[in-house]
Amino acid sequence: MYARMAQMRIGNVKLESPVFLAPMAGIADLPFRLLCRELGGVGLAGSELLNARAIVQGRDAICNKALPPPEDSPLSVQIYGSVEDPLPEAAAWAVARGAQIIDINMGCPVDKVCKKNGGSLLLKTPGRTATLAKQIVNACDGVPVTAKIRLGWEEGELTAPDIAKRLEDAGIAAITVHGRTTRQMFRGSANLDGIAKVVEAISIPVIGNGDINSPESAERMFQHTKCSGVMIGRHAMKAPWIFDDISRHLRGEFSVFRDRNTKIQIILRHLELILEYRSERAALHCMTNRIALYGKTLGHIKPLKERVRLAKSADEIREALEAWLTVETVQ
Ligand SMILES: Cc1cc2nc3c(=O)[nH]c(=O)nc-3n(C[C@H](O)[C@H](O)[C@H](O)COP(=O)(O)O)c2cc1C
Protein backbone atom coordinates (compact mmCIF):
# COMPACT_ATOMS: atom_id res chain seq x y z
CA MET A 1 0.00 0.00 0.00
CA TYR A 2 2.76 2.45 0.96
CA ALA A 3 4.30 2.07 -2.52
CA ARG A 4 1.07 3.42 -3.93
CA MET A 5 1.39 6.56 -1.80
CA ALA A 6 4.88 7.16 -3.18
CA GLN A 7 4.16 6.57 -6.84
CA MET A 8 1.21 8.71 -7.86
CA ARG A 9 1.99 11.06 -10.69
CA ILE A 10 -0.05 12.64 -13.46
CA GLY A 11 2.20 13.63 -16.34
CA ASN A 12 4.93 15.71 -14.72
CA VAL A 13 2.85 16.53 -11.62
CA LYS A 14 3.83 14.53 -8.55
CA LEU A 15 1.03 14.02 -6.05
CA GLU A 16 1.44 13.37 -2.35
CA SER A 17 -1.44 10.96 -2.17
CA PRO A 18 -3.55 8.97 -4.66
CA VAL A 19 -6.75 10.13 -2.94
CA PHE A 20 -8.61 12.83 -4.86
CA LEU A 21 -11.50 15.17 -4.12
CA ALA A 22 -14.03 14.92 -6.96
CA PRO A 23 -15.12 17.95 -8.95
CA MET A 24 -18.66 18.73 -7.77
CA ALA A 25 -20.45 21.73 -9.23
CA GLY A 26 -21.89 23.93 -6.51
CA ILE A 27 -20.29 21.79 -3.77
CA ALA A 28 -16.53 21.48 -4.15
CA ASP A 29 -15.92 25.22 -4.32
CA LEU A 30 -12.80 26.95 -3.05
CA PRO A 31 -13.79 27.01 0.67
CA PHE A 32 -14.76 23.35 0.64
CA ARG A 33 -11.58 22.31 -1.18
CA LEU A 34 -9.50 24.23 1.36
CA LEU A 35 -11.38 22.59 4.23
CA CYS A 36 -10.67 19.11 2.85
CA ARG A 37 -7.02 20.01 2.23
CA GLU A 38 -6.60 21.36 5.78
CA LEU A 39 -7.91 18.08 7.16
CA GLY A 40 -5.25 16.23 5.18
CA GLY A 41 -4.83 13.44 2.66
CA VAL A 42 -6.05 15.23 -0.51
CA GLY A 43 -3.62 14.42 -3.34
CA LEU A 44 -5.51 16.42 -5.93
CA ALA A 45 -8.76 18.38 -6.03
CA GLY A 46 -10.91 19.22 -9.03
CA SER A 47 -12.36 22.65 -9.70
CA GLU A 48 -16.05 23.05 -10.37
CA LEU A 49 -16.81 22.41 -14.03
CA LEU A 50 -16.25 25.52 -16.10
CA ASN A 51 -17.89 26.33 -19.41
CA ALA A 52 -15.20 26.67 -22.11
CA ARG A 53 -17.15 29.34 -23.97
CA ALA A 54 -17.59 31.43 -20.80
CA ILE A 55 -13.83 31.24 -20.14
CA VAL A 56 -12.96 32.37 -23.65
CA GLN A 57 -15.52 35.19 -23.42
CA GLY A 58 -13.75 36.29 -20.23
CA ARG A 59 -16.75 36.04 -17.92
CA ASP A 60 -15.31 37.03 -14.55
CA ALA A 61 -17.44 34.74 -12.38
CA ILE A 62 -16.25 31.70 -14.34
CA CYS A 63 -12.67 32.79 -14.98
CA ASN A 64 -12.10 33.50 -11.27
CA LYS A 65 -12.96 29.90 -10.48
CA ALA A 66 -10.03 28.81 -12.67
CA LEU A 67 -7.61 31.05 -10.74
CA PRO A 68 -7.33 29.63 -7.22
CA PRO A 69 -4.94 30.90 -4.52
CA PRO A 70 -1.67 28.94 -4.01
CA GLU A 71 -3.02 27.10 -0.96
CA ASP A 72 -5.60 25.42 -3.23
CA SER A 73 -2.95 23.31 -4.89
CA PRO A 74 -2.59 20.98 -6.70
CA LEU A 75 -5.84 21.69 -8.51
CA SER A 76 -7.08 20.30 -11.77
CA VAL A 77 -9.18 22.80 -13.68
CA GLN A 78 -12.18 21.07 -15.23
CA ILE A 79 -13.64 22.39 -18.46
CA TYR A 80 -16.65 21.26 -20.45
CA GLY A 81 -18.06 21.81 -23.88
CA SER A 82 -18.69 20.05 -27.18
CA VAL A 83 -16.43 19.44 -30.18
CA GLU A 84 -17.70 22.76 -31.56
CA ASP A 85 -16.75 24.69 -28.43
CA PRO A 86 -13.42 26.45 -27.84
CA LEU A 87 -12.12 23.84 -25.41
CA PRO A 88 -8.47 24.05 -26.61
CA GLU A 89 -8.55 27.86 -26.23
CA ALA A 90 -10.12 27.64 -22.77
CA ALA A 91 -7.50 25.09 -21.70
CA ALA A 92 -4.68 27.25 -23.07
CA TRP A 93 -6.11 30.25 -21.19
CA ALA A 94 -6.05 28.31 -17.89
CA VAL A 95 -2.54 26.94 -18.57
CA ALA A 96 -1.23 30.46 -19.29
CA ARG A 97 -2.52 31.43 -15.84
CA GLY A 98 -0.79 28.60 -14.03
CA ALA A 99 -3.21 25.65 -14.15
CA GLN A 100 -1.26 22.52 -13.21
CA ILE A 101 -3.66 19.98 -14.74
CA ILE A 102 -6.57 20.40 -17.15
CA ASP A 103 -9.45 17.94 -16.88
CA ILE A 104 -12.04 17.44 -19.62
CA ASN A 105 -15.51 16.59 -18.40
CA MET A 106 -16.84 13.58 -20.34
CA GLY A 107 -19.08 12.19 -17.66
CA CYS A 108 -21.62 14.80 -16.71
CA PRO A 109 -25.14 13.44 -17.33
CA VAL A 110 -27.10 16.63 -16.57
CA ASP A 111 -29.10 18.34 -19.31
CA LYS A 112 -27.43 21.73 -18.91
CA VAL A 113 -24.17 20.14 -20.09
CA CYS A 114 -25.40 17.32 -22.38
CA LYS A 115 -27.87 19.50 -24.27
CA LYS A 116 -24.85 21.40 -25.50
CA ASN A 117 -23.29 18.08 -26.59
CA GLY A 118 -20.73 18.24 -23.80
CA GLY A 119 -20.16 16.08 -20.73
CA SER A 120 -21.21 12.48 -21.20
CA LEU A 121 -22.35 13.01 -24.79
CA LEU A 122 -18.67 13.06 -25.77
CA LEU A 123 -18.69 9.31 -25.02
CA LYS A 124 -21.04 8.76 -27.95
CA THR A 125 -18.58 10.02 -30.56
CA PRO A 126 -15.24 8.44 -29.59
CA GLY A 127 -13.38 9.36 -32.81
CA ARG A 128 -14.33 13.04 -32.70
CA THR A 129 -13.78 13.17 -28.96
CA ALA A 130 -10.26 11.77 -29.32
CA THR A 131 -9.47 14.37 -31.99
CA LEU A 132 -10.75 17.08 -29.66
CA ALA A 133 -8.63 15.65 -26.83
CA LYS A 134 -5.53 15.81 -29.06
CA GLN A 135 -6.24 19.47 -29.86
CA ILE A 136 -6.55 20.22 -26.16
CA VAL A 137 -3.33 18.35 -25.35
CA ASN A 138 -1.52 20.31 -28.07
CA ALA A 139 -2.88 23.60 -26.69
CA CYS A 140 -1.63 22.84 -23.17
CA ASP A 141 2.09 23.06 -23.84
CA GLY A 142 3.15 20.03 -21.78
CA VAL A 143 0.70 20.63 -18.92
CA PRO A 144 -1.05 17.28 -18.38
CA VAL A 145 -4.59 16.89 -19.63
CA THR A 146 -6.88 14.31 -18.04
CA ALA A 147 -10.42 13.15 -18.78
CA LYS A 148 -13.27 12.16 -16.51
CA ILE A 149 -15.61 9.60 -18.04
CA ARG A 150 -18.42 7.20 -17.14
CA LEU A 151 -18.57 3.55 -18.25
CA GLY A 152 -20.58 4.47 -21.32
CA TRP A 153 -23.92 5.95 -22.25
CA GLU A 154 -26.04 2.99 -21.23
CA GLU A 155 -25.81 -0.65 -20.23
CA GLY A 156 -25.52 -2.00 -23.80
CA GLU A 157 -22.89 0.60 -24.73
CA LEU A 158 -19.97 0.21 -22.29
CA THR A 159 -17.54 2.14 -24.44
CA ALA A 160 -15.17 3.27 -21.67
CA PRO A 161 -12.25 0.90 -22.48
CA ASP A 162 -12.34 1.84 -26.17
CA ILE A 163 -12.60 5.57 -25.56
CA ALA A 164 -9.92 5.40 -22.85
CA LYS A 165 -7.49 3.78 -25.32
CA ARG A 166 -8.21 6.44 -27.91
CA LEU A 167 -7.71 9.16 -25.31
CA GLU A 168 -4.40 7.63 -24.23
CA ASP A 169 -3.27 7.62 -27.88
CA ALA A 170 -4.32 11.29 -28.10
CA GLY A 171 -1.93 12.16 -25.26
CA ILE A 172 -4.29 12.22 -22.29
CA ALA A 173 -2.25 11.73 -19.09
CA ALA A 174 -4.78 10.02 -16.79
CA ILE A 175 -8.44 9.03 -16.80
CA THR A 176 -10.97 9.08 -13.99
CA VAL A 177 -13.76 6.55 -14.38
CA HIS A 178 -17.04 6.88 -12.51
CA GLY A 179 -18.31 3.29 -12.50
CA ARG A 180 -21.80 4.02 -13.77
CA THR A 181 -23.37 4.69 -17.15
CA THR A 182 -24.80 8.08 -18.05
CA ARG A 183 -28.37 6.74 -18.01
CA GLN A 184 -27.83 5.38 -14.53
CA MET A 185 -27.16 8.88 -13.18
CA PHE A 186 -26.51 7.91 -9.52
CA ARG A 187 -28.75 4.83 -9.37
CA GLY A 188 -27.50 1.37 -8.47
CA SER A 189 -23.95 0.91 -7.34
CA ALA A 190 -20.61 1.59 -9.01
CA ASN A 191 -19.49 -1.26 -11.27
CA LEU A 192 -15.91 -2.06 -10.30
CA ASP A 193 -15.57 -4.69 -13.07
CA GLY A 194 -16.28 -1.90 -15.58
CA ILE A 195 -13.50 0.24 -14.10
CA ALA A 196 -11.13 -2.77 -14.10
CA LYS A 197 -11.72 -3.18 -17.86
CA VAL A 198 -10.52 0.39 -18.42
CA VAL A 199 -7.41 -0.27 -16.30
CA GLU A 200 -6.68 -3.34 -18.46
CA ALA A 201 -7.12 -1.38 -21.68
CA ILE A 202 -4.58 1.41 -21.03
CA SER A 203 -1.24 2.08 -19.39
CA ILE A 204 -1.79 5.65 -18.11
CA PRO A 205 -3.11 6.03 -14.53
CA VAL A 206 -6.80 5.32 -13.96
CA ILE A 207 -8.57 6.90 -11.01
CA GLY A 208 -11.46 4.79 -9.73
CA ASN A 209 -14.57 6.66 -8.66
CA GLY A 210 -17.99 5.82 -7.31
CA ASP A 211 -19.47 5.10 -3.87
CA ILE A 212 -16.22 5.26 -1.88
CA ASN A 213 -17.16 6.09 1.71
CA SER A 214 -14.47 4.51 3.90
CA PRO A 215 -10.88 3.25 3.86
CA GLU A 216 -12.30 -0.25 3.28
CA SER A 217 -14.26 0.76 0.19
CA ALA A 218 -11.21 2.63 -1.15
CA GLU A 219 -9.16 -0.50 -0.56
CA ARG A 220 -11.79 -2.52 -2.47
CA MET A 221 -11.58 -0.09 -5.38
CA PHE A 222 -7.77 -0.43 -5.50
CA GLN A 223 -7.75 -4.21 -5.13
CA HIS A 224 -10.60 -5.01 -7.48
CA THR A 225 -9.74 -2.64 -10.32
CA LYS A 226 -5.94 -2.20 -9.91
CA CYS A 227 -6.52 1.53 -10.36
CA SER A 228 -3.74 4.00 -9.45
CA GLY A 229 -5.86 6.45 -7.49
CA VAL A 230 -9.30 6.89 -5.99
CA MET A 231 -11.68 9.84 -6.13
CA ILE A 232 -14.34 10.68 -3.57
CA GLY A 233 -17.31 12.96 -4.12
CA ARG A 234 -20.53 12.70 -2.17
CA HIS A 235 -19.19 11.15 1.00
CA ALA A 236 -16.85 14.12 1.49
CA MET A 237 -19.91 16.33 1.97
CA LYS A 238 -20.66 14.42 5.19
CA ALA A 239 -17.10 13.66 6.20
CA PRO A 240 -14.47 15.96 4.67
CA TRP A 241 -11.86 14.04 6.71
CA ILE A 242 -12.36 10.93 4.52
CA PHE A 243 -9.21 11.80 2.51
CA ASP A 244 -7.15 11.79 5.67
CA ASP A 245 -8.70 8.49 6.79
CA ILE A 246 -7.98 6.80 3.45
CA SER A 247 -4.46 8.22 3.10
CA ARG A 248 -3.60 7.07 6.62
CA HIS A 249 -4.95 3.63 5.81
CA LEU A 250 -2.76 3.50 2.68
CA ARG A 251 0.25 4.40 4.82
CA GLY A 252 -0.64 1.62 7.24
CA GLU A 253 -1.70 4.04 10.01
CA PHE A 254 -4.88 4.08 12.10
CA SER A 255 -7.61 6.66 11.42
CA VAL A 256 -7.82 9.61 13.78
CA PHE A 257 -10.80 9.42 16.14
CA ARG A 258 -12.91 12.55 15.79
CA ASP A 259 -15.50 13.15 18.48
CA ARG A 260 -18.61 15.24 18.03
CA ASN A 261 -16.98 18.47 19.20
CA THR A 262 -14.09 18.03 16.78
CA LYS A 263 -16.58 17.58 13.95
CA ILE A 264 -18.49 20.70 15.00
CA GLN A 265 -15.21 22.63 15.02
CA ILE A 266 -14.72 21.41 11.44
CA ILE A 267 -18.14 22.75 10.44
CA LEU A 268 -17.27 26.06 12.12
CA ARG A 269 -14.04 26.16 10.10
CA HIS A 270 -16.03 25.53 6.92
CA LEU A 271 -18.26 28.47 7.83
CA GLU A 272 -15.24 30.74 8.36
CA LEU A 273 -13.69 29.68 5.03
CA ILE A 274 -16.90 30.49 3.16
CA LEU A 275 -17.04 33.91 4.85
CA GLU A 276 -13.39 34.52 3.98
CA TYR A 277 -13.48 33.44 0.34
CA ARG A 278 -17.12 33.94 -0.66
CA SER A 279 -19.90 35.76 1.19
CA GLU A 280 -22.38 35.62 4.05
CA ARG A 281 -25.10 34.76 1.55
CA ALA A 282 -23.07 31.79 0.31
CA ALA A 283 -22.44 30.73 3.93
CA LEU A 284 -26.17 30.75 4.73
CA HIS A 285 -26.98 28.87 1.57
CA CYS A 286 -24.29 26.24 2.12
CA MET A 287 -24.82 25.69 5.85
CA THR A 288 -28.62 25.52 5.74
CA ASN A 289 -28.39 22.97 2.93
CA ARG A 290 -25.51 20.92 4.26
CA ILE A 291 -26.10 20.76 8.00
CA ALA A 292 -28.31 17.69 7.47
CA LEU A 293 -25.45 15.90 5.70
CA TYR A 294 -22.91 16.93 8.32
CA GLY A 295 -25.48 15.86 10.90
CA LYS A 296 -25.33 12.25 9.71
CA THR A 297 -22.01 11.82 11.52
CA LEU A 298 -23.03 13.70 14.67
CA GLY A 299 -25.64 11.55 16.40
CA HIS A 300 -28.82 13.16 17.69
CA ILE A 301 -28.61 16.86 16.74
CA LYS A 302 -32.13 17.68 15.56
CA PRO A 303 -32.34 20.94 17.55
CA LEU A 304 -29.00 22.10 16.10
CA LYS A 305 -30.18 21.34 12.56
CA GLU A 306 -33.36 23.35 13.19
CA ARG A 307 -31.41 26.35 14.51
CA VAL A 308 -29.00 26.32 11.57
CA ARG A 309 -31.82 25.91 9.05
CA LEU A 310 -33.71 28.88 10.48
CA ALA A 311 -30.66 31.12 10.89
CA LYS A 312 -30.78 34.52 9.22
CA SER A 313 -27.09 35.38 9.54
CA ALA A 314 -23.66 33.74 9.76
CA ASP A 315 -23.48 34.90 13.41
CA GLU A 316 -26.62 32.92 14.22
CA ILE A 317 -25.13 29.80 12.62
CA ARG A 318 -21.88 30.28 14.51
CA GLU A 319 -23.74 30.75 17.82
CA ALA A 320 -25.84 27.66 17.22
CA LEU A 321 -22.79 25.54 16.48
CA GLU A 322 -20.78 26.95 19.39
CA ALA A 323 -23.66 26.42 21.82
CA TRP A 324 -23.76 22.78 20.75
CA LEU A 325 -20.12 22.31 21.73
CA THR A 326 -21.20 22.38 25.36
CA VAL A 327 -24.25 20.11 25.01
CA GLU A 328 -23.93 16.66 26.57
CA THR A 329 -24.00 13.82 24.07
CA VAL A 330 -27.41 12.11 23.95
CA GLN A 331 -26.95 8.41 23.24
C1 LIG B 1 -23.60 17.63 -6.57
C2 LIG B 1 -22.66 16.98 -7.53
C3 LIG B 1 -22.01 17.75 -8.49
C4 LIG B 1 -21.15 17.15 -9.39
N1 LIG B 1 -20.49 17.92 -10.30
C5 LIG B 1 -19.56 17.36 -11.12
C6 LIG B 1 -18.78 18.16 -11.99
O1 LIG B 1 -18.89 19.37 -12.01
N2 LIG B 1 -17.88 17.52 -12.79
C7 LIG B 1 -17.71 16.17 -12.77
O2 LIG B 1 -16.88 15.64 -13.51
N3 LIG B 1 -18.43 15.38 -11.96
C8 LIG B 1 -19.33 15.95 -11.12
N4 LIG B 1 -20.03 15.17 -10.25
C9 LIG B 1 -19.74 13.72 -10.19
C10 LIG B 1 -18.65 13.43 -9.13
O3 LIG B 1 -17.44 14.04 -9.48
C11 LIG B 1 -18.44 11.92 -8.98
O4 LIG B 1 -18.03 11.39 -10.21
C12 LIG B 1 -19.72 11.19 -8.54
O5 LIG B 1 -20.36 11.89 -7.50
C13 LIG B 1 -19.42 9.75 -8.09
O6 LIG B 1 -18.53 9.75 -7.02
P1 LIG B 1 -19.05 9.54 -5.49
O7 LIG B 1 -19.83 8.26 -5.45
O8 LIG B 1 -17.81 9.51 -4.66
O9 LIG B 1 -19.94 10.71 -5.18
C14 LIG B 1 -20.92 15.75 -9.35
C15 LIG B 1 -21.58 14.98 -8.37
C16 LIG B 1 -22.44 15.58 -7.47
C17 LIG B 1 -23.11 14.72 -6.42
PDBQT file of the ligand as one rigid body, heavy atoms in Angstrom, charges set to zero:
ROOT
HETATM    1  C1  LIG A 401     -23.601  17.627  -6.566  1.00  0.00    +0.000 C 
HETATM    2  C2  LIG A 401     -22.665  16.979  -7.528  1.00  0.00    +0.000 A 
HETATM    3  C3  LIG A 401     -22.012  17.746  -8.487  1.00  0.00    +0.000 A 
HETATM    4  C4  LIG A 401     -21.149  17.146  -9.395  1.00  0.00    +0.000 A 
HETATM    5  N1  LIG A 401     -20.489  17.916 -10.297  1.00  0.00    +0.000 NA
HETATM    6  C5  LIG A 401     -19.563  17.358 -11.116  1.00  0.00    +0.000 A 
HETATM    7  C6  LIG A 401     -18.782  18.158 -11.992  1.00  0.00    +0.000 A 
HETATM    8  O1  LIG A 401     -18.894  19.371 -12.015  1.00  0.00    +0.000 OA
HETATM    9  N2  LIG A 401     -17.880  17.523 -12.791  1.00  0.00    +0.000 N 
HETATM   10  C7  LIG A 401     -17.709  16.165 -12.775  1.00  0.00    +0.000 A 
HETATM   11  O2  LIG A 401     -16.880  15.639 -13.514  1.00  0.00    +0.000 OA
HETATM   12  N3  LIG A 401     -18.433  15.385 -11.956  1.00  0.00    +0.000 NA
HETATM   13  C8  LIG A 401     -19.335  15.950 -11.124  1.00  0.00    +0.000 A 
HETATM   14  N4  LIG A 401     -20.027  15.170 -10.248  1.00  0.00    +0.000 N 
HETATM   15  C9  LIG A 401     -19.740  13.722 -10.191  1.00  0.00    +0.000 C 
HETATM   16  C10 LIG A 401     -18.651  13.430  -9.134  1.00  0.00    +0.000 C 
HETATM   17  O3  LIG A 401     -17.436  14.040  -9.478  1.00  0.00    +0.000 OA
HETATM   18  C11 LIG A 401     -18.444  11.916  -8.980  1.00  0.00    +0.000 C 
HETATM   19  O4  LIG A 401     -18.031  11.394 -10.205  1.00  0.00    +0.000 OA
HETATM   20  C12 LIG A 401     -19.715  11.193  -8.545  1.00  0.00    +0.000 C 
HETATM   21  O5  LIG A 401     -20.355  11.888  -7.496  1.00  0.00    +0.000 OA
HETATM   22  C13 LIG A 401     -19.422   9.753  -8.094  1.00  0.00    +0.000 C 
HETATM   23  O6  LIG A 401     -18.531   9.745  -7.018  1.00  0.00    +0.000 OA
HETATM   24  P1  LIG A 401     -19.052   9.536  -5.485  1.00  0.00    +0.000 P 
HETATM   25  O7  LIG A 401     -19.833   8.260  -5.449  1.00  0.00    +0.000 OA
HETATM   26  O8  LIG A 401     -17.813   9.509  -4.663  1.00  0.00    +0.000 OA
HETATM   27  O9  LIG A 401     -19.938  10.714  -5.177  1.00  0.00    +0.000 OA
HETATM   28  C14 LIG A 401     -20.918  15.747  -9.348  1.00  0.00    +0.000 A 
HETATM   29  C15 LIG A 401     -21.583  14.978  -8.372  1.00  0.00    +0.000 A 
HETATM   30  C16 LIG A 401     -22.435  15.576  -7.475  1.00  0.00    +0.000 A 
HETATM   31  C17 LIG A 401     -23.111  14.725  -6.418  1.00  0.00    +0.000 C 
ENDROOT
TORSDOF 0
